[in-house]
Amino acid sequence: MASTERSRYWWPLILAAVLALCALVLWRGAANLSGLQQELAQARQTNARLDQENRALYRQVQRLRQDKTALERAARRDMGLVGDDEVVYTGPGKKTPAKRPPEK
């Protein structure tokens, strides 16, 4: 009879310990979930920004393929190229523009 009374007192303690362990696991999981949601929001923001950049670059490529004036402007601005019949004067400390490669 004494062993049944002892076991009757241990069950609530065991049950409370299991519930406390489950609560701890759920609390840590909720904290982890919150961090993952923030990370997902940041990844979506980065993806949206990169998508805009890709669209802008695609439009620029299309413009350079179709418009020779835009291509020449980009070559002058980005690569410092000059035409065969042009003379470029640079001041001290200025970078000298590259010459256009000979056409074949």
Residue pairs with C-beta under 8 A, 6 or more apart in sequence:
63 70
64 70
64 71
64 74
75 81
76 82
79 98
80 95
80 97
80 98
81 97
81 98
81 99
81 100
82 88
82 97
82 98
82 99
82 100
83 100
84 100
88 96
88 97
90 96
90 97
